[in-house]
Amino acid sequence: MDFIRVRASSDGAETISYWTGDVYGWQDDDGPHHLFGFEGVNVARAVETGDGWRLLAREAALYLDPRDRRVLDTWHNPLTGRDVEVQHVFNDPVNQRLGGHPVPETRLGGQVVYNVDVRLAYPSPLKVAEYPENSASDTYRALELFQFFVAAADLDSGVPDVPCVFSWCRVSPWLPWMAMGQRGGGLVYHCRGAKVPEVPVRLRERIGEHFLHAPERWSEPNMTSWTAFARRARGGQGAGTGER
C-alpha cells in the first residue's frame, strides 16, 4: 500500500510528522477571530497485519499566542471575558487501522496528492447535563481534512519511507477548556507540516520523552481532547502526564 510509505514507513521504522498553523473561531453572529497558533508532532510506526496495516501513534501539540507564538498556559477568552487554563494536546494513543479501502490519489505532473477526509459524529464523552460549561452537544461532530503531497519519483522509487509534506484542516466544536457552553459557532484549524528527522527543540522540551516515540503495541480506545478533559474532570491524570 503506497500510502503507508507516505504516512509512515513500510519497514516499521518510527516517523515524525511536525505541523504548525493557526486556529480560528466564530460565533453565529460574530467573527471569525484568530484565537491561537498551534504546533505539534505525531510519532508513528506502521505494522503490517493479516488484514492490512496498523498505525501505532501518539501525538502532542501546543496552543500558542496568535501574535508572538509563545506557548500559552492561561488564556483570556475574548468571547466570554474569562481567563481559563489551557489544556494542551497529549493524545496517547491515536492508533489507526489502514488498508481496508484505497486512499484517493491525484497525479498532478510530477506530484502525487493523497486526500483523507474524515467525517466524525459519535456520542460525546462530555454530556451537556454533566458538563454544561464545557460541552455544546451530546454528539461530537467534526471534520478532519488531510492532504499529503509527495514527489512521484520518490513514490515510484519503492523506498519504504517516502518524504512528504501535508496540509490539515479541522472543523470542530469549541474546546472543552474554553468554557463556551452551548454558544453557537466553533473552531477551524488550518495547518501545514512535513515528515521531519527529529522533534523541534521547543516541542521536545515541553512534551517530554514519552511523546518522542511511537507506542510499541496496539491499544484502544484512542485519546482525544474531549476524553482527556473528561478524565481530568473526574479526577484522573491530566495534561502533560502521558495519559491523555
C-alpha positions as CSV (number, residue, x, y, z in Angstrom):
1,M,0.0,0.0,0.0
2,D,1.7,3.2,-1.2
3,F,0.0,5.4,1.3
4,I,1.7,3.6,4.2
5,R,5.0,4.7,2.8
6,V,3.7,8.3,2.6
7,R,2.1,8.4,6.0
8,A,4.8,6.4,7.9
9,S,7.3,3.8,6.7
10,S,6.7,0.3,5.4
11,D,9.7,-1.2,7.2
12,G,8.4,-0.4,10.7
13,A,10.7,2.5,11.5
14,E,9.4,5.4,13.5
15,T,8.5,8.5,11.6
16,I,7.9,12.0,13.0
17,S,5.3,14.4,11.5
18,Y,5.5,18.0,12.5
19,W,2.9,20.6,11.9
20,T,2.3,24.3,12.5
21,G,-0.7,26.6,11.9
22,D,-3.5,28.6,13.4
23,V,-6.9,28.2,15.0
24,Y,-9.9,30.5,14.2
25,G,-13.2,30.8,15.9
26,W,-16.6,32.3,15.1
27,Q,-20.0,32.6,16.7
28,D,-23.3,32.7,14.9
29,D,-23.2,36.5,14.7
30,D,-19.5,37.3,15.3
31,G,-16.1,36.6,13.9
32,P,-14.1,34.8,12.6
33,H,-11.4,35.6,15.2
34,H,-7.7,34.4,15.2
35,L,-7.6,32.7,18.6
36,F,-4.5,30.6,18.7
37,G,-1.3,29.5,17.0
38,F,-0.9,25.7,17.0
39,E,2.1,23.3,16.6
40,G,2.6,19.7,17.3
41,V,4.1,16.3,16.4
42,N,2.8,12.8,15.7
43,V,5.3,9.9,16.1
44,A,4.1,6.8,14.4
45,R,5.1,3.2,13.5
46,A,3.3,1.1,10.8
47,V,2.9,-2.6,11.5
48,E,1.6,-5.0,8.8
49,T,-1.2,-7.4,9.9
50,G,-3.1,-10.2,8.1
51,D,-5.8,-7.8,7.0
52,G,-3.9,-4.6,6.4
53,W,-1.8,-2.2,8.5
54,R,-2.0,-0.8,11.9
55,L,-0.6,2.6,12.6
56,L,0.7,2.9,16.2
57,A,1.0,6.6,17.1
58,R,0.9,9.2,19.8
59,E,0.9,13.0,19.5
60,A,1.3,16.2,21.4
61,A,0.5,19.8,20.4
62,L,0.7,23.2,22.0
63,Y,-1.6,26.2,21.8
64,L,0.2,29.4,21.1
65,D,-0.4,33.1,21.4
66,P,-1.5,34.1,17.8
67,R,0.7,37.1,17.7
68,D,4.1,36.3,19.3
69,R,3.7,32.4,19.1
70,R,4.7,31.9,22.7
71,V,3.2,28.8,24.5
72,L,0.1,29.6,26.4
73,D,-0.6,28.3,29.9
74,T,-3.5,30.5,30.6
75,W,-5.7,32.3,28.1
76,H,-8.1,35.2,28.2
77,N,-11.1,34.2,26.2
78,P,-12.2,37.3,24.3
79,L,-15.6,35.7,23.5
80,T,-16.6,35.3,27.2
81,G,-14.2,37.7,29.0
82,R,-13.0,34.8,31.3
83,D,-9.4,33.6,32.0
84,V,-9.1,29.8,31.6
85,E,-6.3,27.2,32.0
86,V,-5.0,26.0,28.6
87,Q,-5.0,22.2,28.2
88,H,-2.5,21.3,25.5
89,V,-2.9,18.1,23.4
90,F,-1.3,14.9,24.8
91,N,-3.1,12.1,23.0
92,D,-1.9,8.6,23.7
93,P,-2.7,6.6,21.7
94,V,-4.0,7.8,18.3
95,N,-3.9,4.5,16.6
96,Q,-5.5,3.7,13.2
97,R,-6.3,0.7,11.1
98,L,-5.3,1.2,7.4
99,G,-5.6,-0.8,4.3
100,G,-9.3,-1.6,4.2
101,H,-10.0,0.9,1.5
102,P,-7.8,2.6,-1.1
103,V,-6.8,6.2,-0.3
104,P,-7.8,8.6,-3.1
105,E,-4.8,9.9,-5.0
106,T,-4.4,12.5,-7.7
107,R,-1.4,12.7,-10.0
108,L,-0.5,16.3,-10.9
109,G,2.5,16.3,-13.2
110,G,5.5,15.2,-11.1
111,Q,3.5,15.3,-7.9
112,V,1.0,12.9,-6.2
113,V,-1.6,14.1,-3.7
114,Y,-3.4,11.7,-1.3
115,N,-6.5,13.1,0.4
116,V,-8.0,11.7,3.6
117,D,-11.4,13.2,4.5
118,V,-12.6,12.1,8.0
119,R,-16.2,12.8,9.0
120,L,-16.9,12.3,12.7
121,A,-20.2,12.0,14.5
122,Y,-20.4,10.0,17.7
123,P,-21.7,10.3,21.3
124,S,-19.7,12.9,23.2
125,P,-17.8,11.8,26.3
126,L,-18.9,15.2,27.7
127,K,-22.6,15.2,28.2
128,V,-24.2,18.6,28.4
129,A,-26.1,17.8,31.6
130,E,-22.9,16.8,33.3
131,Y,-20.6,19.5,31.7
132,P,-22.8,22.4,30.8
133,E,-19.9,24.9,30.6
134,N,-17.7,22.5,28.5
135,S,-19.9,20.8,26.0
136,A,-22.1,22.2,23.3
137,S,-23.9,18.9,22.4
138,D,-24.3,15.3,23.4
139,T,-23.0,14.4,20.0
140,Y,-19.4,15.2,18.9
141,R,-19.3,16.3,15.3
142,A,-16.2,17.3,13.4
143,L,-14.5,17.2,10.1
144,E,-10.8,16.4,9.5
145,L,-9.3,17.1,6.0
146,F,-5.8,15.9,5.2
147,Q,-3.8,16.2,2.0
148,F,-0.4,14.5,1.6
149,F,1.9,15.8,-1.2
150,V,4.8,13.6,-2.5
151,A,7.1,13.6,-5.5
152,A,6.1,10.9,-8.0
153,A,9.7,10.0,-8.4
154,D,10.1,9.3,-4.7
155,L,6.8,7.3,-4.6
156,D,7.8,5.2,-7.7
157,S,11.3,4.5,-6.4
158,G,9.9,2.0,-3.9
159,V,11.7,3.4,-0.8
160,P,9.9,2.4,2.4
161,D,9.8,5.9,3.8
162,V,8.6,8.5,1.2
163,P,9.2,12.1,2.0
164,C,6.1,14.2,2.2
165,V,4.5,17.5,3.1
166,F,0.9,17.7,4.2
167,S,-2.0,20.1,5.0
168,W,-4.6,19.6,7.6
169,C,-7.9,21.4,8.2
170,R,-10.2,20.6,11.1
171,V,-13.7,22.0,11.8
172,S,-14.8,21.2,15.3
173,P,-16.8,22.4,18.3
174,W,-15.4,24.7,20.9
175,L,-12.7,23.0,23.0
176,P,-14.0,21.9,26.5
177,W,-11.5,24.1,28.4
178,M,-12.6,27.2,26.6
179,A,-15.8,27.1,28.7
180,M,-18.1,28.2,25.9
181,G,-21.2,26.3,27.0
182,Q,-23.8,25.9,24.3
183,R,-22.8,29.0,22.3
184,G,-23.2,28.6,18.6
185,G,-20.2,28.5,16.3
186,G,-16.9,26.6,16.6
187,L,-13.3,26.3,15.5
188,V,-11.3,25.9,12.3
189,Y,-7.7,24.6,12.4
190,H,-5.6,25.4,9.4
191,C,-2.1,23.7,9.5
192,R,0.7,22.5,7.3
193,G,3.6,20.2,8.0
194,A,6.0,17.6,6.9
195,K,7.9,14.4,7.9
196,V,11.0,15.6,9.8
197,P,14.1,13.8,11.2
198,E,13.6,15.0,14.8
199,V,11.2,16.8,17.1
200,P,11.8,20.6,17.1
201,V,13.5,21.8,20.3
202,R,10.6,23.8,21.8
203,L,8.2,20.8,21.5
204,R,10.8,18.3,22.7
205,E,11.4,20.4,25.9
206,R,7.6,20.8,26.6
207,I,6.2,17.4,25.8
208,G,8.7,15.1,27.5
209,E,10.4,11.8,26.5
210,H,7.2,9.8,26.3
211,F,5.9,11.6,23.3
212,L,9.1,11.4,21.3
213,H,8.4,7.7,20.4
214,A,5.6,5.7,18.9
215,P,3.8,3.0,21.0
216,E,5.3,-0.5,21.0
217,R,1.9,-2.3,20.8
218,W,-1.7,-1.7,19.8
219,S,-4.1,-0.4,22.5
220,E,-7.5,1.3,22.5
221,P,-9.6,3.4,22.8
222,N,-7.8,6.4,21.4
223,M,-7.4,9.6,23.4
224,T,-8.8,12.9,22.4
225,S,-9.0,16.4,23.9
226,W,-12.6,15.6,24.9
227,T,-11.8,12.2,26.6
228,A,-8.7,13.8,28.3
229,F,-10.9,16.6,29.7
230,A,-13.4,14.1,31.0
231,R,-10.7,12.1,32.7
232,R,-9.1,15.1,34.3
233,A,-12.5,16.4,35.5
234,R,-13.3,13.0,37.0
235,G,-10.0,13.0,39.0
236,G,-7.7,11.1,36.6
237,Q,-4.3,12.3,35.4
238,G,-4.4,15.5,33.4
239,A,-2.5,17.3,30.7
240,G,1.2,16.5,30.3
241,T,1.2,13.3,32.2
242,G,1.5,10.9,29.3
243,E,-2.1,9.7,30.0
244,R,-4.1,11.9,27.6
